[in-house]
């Protein structure tokens, strides 16, 4: 059986949808008040603390 190649448009859609899913997974922890809280010793929390101290 022959292997079918995706047309260029379909390859682009596949890549785009994969990147969108990746972005959405990464964005879940960015939102304020999200259900999944960052651990208190994570680098993101440390960075936010430094930024908060600088902005005062």
C-alpha positions as CSV (number, residue, x, y, z in Angstrom):
1,X,0.0,0.0,0.0
2,X,1.3,3.4,-0.9
3,X,2.1,6.1,1.7
4,X,0.0,9.2,1.1
5,X,1.6,12.5,1.5
6,X,-0.3,15.4,3.0
7,X,-0.9,18.4,0.8
8,X,0.9,21.5,1.9
9,X,-2.3,23.1,3.3
10,X,-2.9,20.0,5.4
11,X,0.7,19.8,6.7
12,X,0.4,23.5,7.7
13,X,-2.9,22.9,9.5
14,X,-1.4,19.9,11.3
15,X,1.6,22.0,12.5
16,X,-0.5,25.0,13.4
17,X,-3.0,22.9,15.5
18,X,-0.1,21.2,17.2
19,X,1.5,24.5,18.1
20,X,-1.9,25.9,19.3
21,X,-2.4,23.0,21.7
22,X,1.2,23.4,23.0
23,X,0.5,27.2,23.5
24,X,-2.8,26.5,25.3
25,X,-1.1,23.9,27.6
26,X,1.6,26.5,28.5
27,X,-0.9,29.3,29.0
28,X,-2.9,27.5,31.7
29,X,-0.5,28.5,34.5
30,X,-0.1,32.1,33.2
31,X,-3.7,33.2,34.0
32,X,-4.4,34.8,37.3
33,X,-6.6,32.7,39.5
34,X,-6.2,29.6,37.5
35,X,-7.1,26.3,39.1
36,X,-3.6,25.0,39.0
37,X,-1.4,27.1,41.3
38,X,2.3,27.3,40.8
39,X,4.3,25.6,43.6
40,X,5.7,28.2,46.0
41,X,9.4,27.3,45.2
42,X,9.0,27.5,41.4
43,X,11.0,29.9,39.4
44,X,7.9,31.8,38.1
45,X,6.9,32.6,41.7
46,X,10.4,33.8,42.5
47,X,10.4,36.0,39.4
48,X,7.1,37.5,40.2
49,X,8.3,38.3,43.8
50,X,11.4,40.1,42.4
51,X,9.3,42.1,39.9
52,X,6.8,43.0,42.6
53,X,9.6,44.3,44.9
54,X,11.1,46.3,42.0
55,X,7.8,48.0,41.1
56,X,7.2,49.4,44.6
